[in-house]
Amino acid sequence: MSVHAIRDKPPVTDVPGQLRKLADDIEAENYGEVAAAVVVLEAMTLPIFGFGGADPKNASELLACAQQKLLLIRMNYMQAIPT
């Protein structure tokens, strides 16, 4: 599993455009075979969408793995900053 920042066109602030680009990239198999996906929207009710094999249990595990990976990236980044 890896974290990918989607920074190409459309602009990163264009959420629908970025989701379309992600779908195109998945169809092009740019991330290999994708078995499941979870999307969390920063919106009033914090909706969570699971796709493919992302039933509630798998979606929870995917989000936990993603959080751990982001924490490791952050810790490595913090170690790279001179004090």
Contacts in CASP RR format, 6 or more apart in sequence:
PFRMAT RR
TARGET T0000
AUTHOR 0000-0000-0000
METHOD contacts of the structure
MODEL  1
MSVHAIRDKPPVTDVPGQLRKLADDIEAENYGEVAAAVVVLEAMTLPIFG
FGGADPKNASELLACAQQKLLLIRMNYMQAIPT
1 65 0 8 1.000
1 66 0 8 1.000
1 69 0 8 1.000
2 69 0 8 1.000
3 66 0 8 1.000
3 69 0 8 1.000
3 70 0 8 1.000
3 73 0 8 1.000
4 31 0 8 1.000
6 12 0 8 1.000
6 18 0 8 1.000
6 21 0 8 1.000
6 22 0 8 1.000
6 25 0 8 1.000
8 21 0 8 1.000
9 21 0 8 1.000
10 17 0 8 1.000
10 18 0 8 1.000
10 20 0 8 1.000
10 21 0 8 1.000
12 18 0 8 1.000
19 39 0 8 1.000
25 31 0 8 1.000
26 34 0 8 1.000
26 37 0 8 1.000
35 52 0 8 1.000
35 53 0 8 1.000
36 50 0 8 1.000
36 51 0 8 1.000
36 52 0 8 1.000
36 53 0 8 1.000
36 54 0 8 1.000
36 58 0 8 1.000
36 59 0 8 1.000
36 62 0 8 1.000
37 50 0 8 1.000
37 51 0 8 1.000
37 52 0 8 1.000
37 54 0 8 1.000
38 48 0 8 1.000
38 49 0 8 1.000
38 50 0 8 1.000
38 51 0 8 1.000
38 54 0 8 1.000
38 59 0 8 1.000
38 62 0 8 1.000
38 63 0 8 1.000
38 66 0 8 1.000
39 48 0 8 1.000
39 49 0 8 1.000
39 50 0 8 1.000
39 51 0 8 1.000
40 46 0 8 1.000
40 47 0 8 1.000
40 48 0 8 1.000
40 49 0 8 1.000
40 63 0 8 1.000
41 47 0 8 1.000
41 48 0 8 1.000
41 49 0 8 1.000
48 59 0 8 1.000
50 59 0 8 1.000
54 62 0 8 1.000
END
